[in-house]
Amino acid sequence: MKINMVDLKKQYASIKDEIDAAIKDVVESTQFIMGRKVSDFESGCADYLGVKHAIACASGTDALQIAMMALDIKPGDEIITTPFTFVATAETIALLGAVPVYVDILNDAYTIDPAKIEAAITAKTKAIIPVHLYGQAADMDPILEIAKKHKLYVIEDAAQAFGTEYKGKKVGTLGTIGATSFFPSKNLGAYGDAGMVFTQDDQLAEKIRMIAAHGSKERYVHEMLGLNSRMDALQAAILGVKLKYIDKWNKARANNAHIYRENLKDANVITPFNAEYSTHIYHQFSIRVKDRKGLQEFLSAKGIPTAVHYPIPLHQQPAFVDEARSFNLPVAETVAKEIISLPMYPELTAEEIEYIASAITEFVGKK
Ligand SMILES: *Cc1c(COP(=O)(O)O)cnc(C)c1O
């Protein structure tokens, strides 16, 4: 059997007529950047998430950078985050001259460990960036409480969690600012790059909108430095169609996760933990094994692709190795050695999952 890691062709085939019509609309309108399709998608997202302001931008990476610029993050400021995430979370911190300060992760949920945050706070700390990893929420209540006590901002990196709920509320709407990505392989994916910033605060929203458009509100009047970070109307039109299906697709992923779990019950692996405070939309279905390399080769020979999110925690990445600071992050380092992501997308079939699970069991053996 030949299986794909993600299969965007199947999804396109299921909504082809609507997508093609939406694309044709934009091409015929010749309104290619921002405009009506973008503002419609913004209000669609704001309604879906239950947030006052949703501001489109060019990528998830830009969304994080814009969020920090809107909060006046300056060189030398310290930002607390997780070392176990995609590089963009810390890259944007460092690009602004600020300093990523890593706090270790939970051994089950793999998100930032709230109990270890306070020890990392200094007079220079300005914000905490929790990442809702693999589609599951970080434990927001204790994080928000610590932030309030120490007067810190909270920027949620919700790039892997569009539609995830923390105690009944959508993630990305709980902190000072939320950021998400519509990279093609994300749960809600465009056909190119796109991102979005969320906030409940009117003044911040206005500033975010200006920063995304060269620091300008009125044409050719630039009140502050900003970025060229606009969303293409084509992406907004495509995403507007896909937004209608996001609950259905997220449910299909959760159902696939359930089938994986059932079929891996007896296998000698650690399946994903789902905390009681969060729903899980399974951006990734990532398990832990001791002999990861061996398993990857074994599965690959059977037509089963795998990926590793992420093999190197950020404090060990050459770009971030900070001679002046050493971090003690044993959980992140261990998880990074053992984690492996299996094929996951809404259209994956039960038969395919059973095939993958039996191949895994054959390799790792039973518990
Ligand atoms: C994908 C991702 C980003 C970056 O989004 P882009 O749209 O690719 O720029 C940031 N953070 C996390 C956790 C991500 O998974």
The ligand as a Tripos MOL2 file, in Angstrom:
@<TRIPOS>MOLECULE
LIG
   15    15     1     0     0
SMALL
NO_CHARGES

@<TRIPOS>ATOM
      1 C1          3.5160   26.7370   10.6090 C.3       1 LIG1
      2 C2          3.9010   27.3460   11.8840 C.ar      1 LIG1
      3 C3          4.3020   28.6950   11.9780 C.ar      1 LIG1
      4 C4          4.5910   29.5460   10.7840 C.3       1 LIG1
      5 O1          3.5710   29.7110    9.8630 O.3       1 LIG1
      6 P1          3.9070   30.0570    8.3350 P.3       1 LIG1
      7 O2          2.5660   30.3940    7.7700 O.co2     1 LIG1
      8 O3          4.5330   28.8680    7.7070 O.co2     1 LIG1
      9 O4          4.7960   31.2380    8.3280 O.co2     1 LIG1
     10 C5          4.5410   29.2320   13.2360 C.ar      1 LIG1
     11 N1          4.4270   28.4930   14.3420 N.ar      1 LIG1
     12 C6          4.0670   27.1820   14.3000 C.ar      1 LIG1
     13 C7          3.9330   26.4240   15.5820 C.3       1 LIG1
     14 C8          3.8110   26.5640   13.0740 C.ar      1 LIG1
     15 O5          3.4830   25.2700   13.0460 O.3       1 LIG1
@<TRIPOS>BOND
     1     1     2 1
     2     2     3 ar
     3     2    14 ar
     4     3     4 1
     5     3    10 ar
     6     4     5 1
     7     5     6 1
     8     6     7 2
     9     6     8 1
    10     6     9 1
    11    10    11 ar
    12    11    12 ar
    13    12    13 1
    14    12    14 ar
    15    14    15 1
@<TRIPOS>SUBSTRUCTURE
     1 LIG1         1 GROUP 0 **** ****
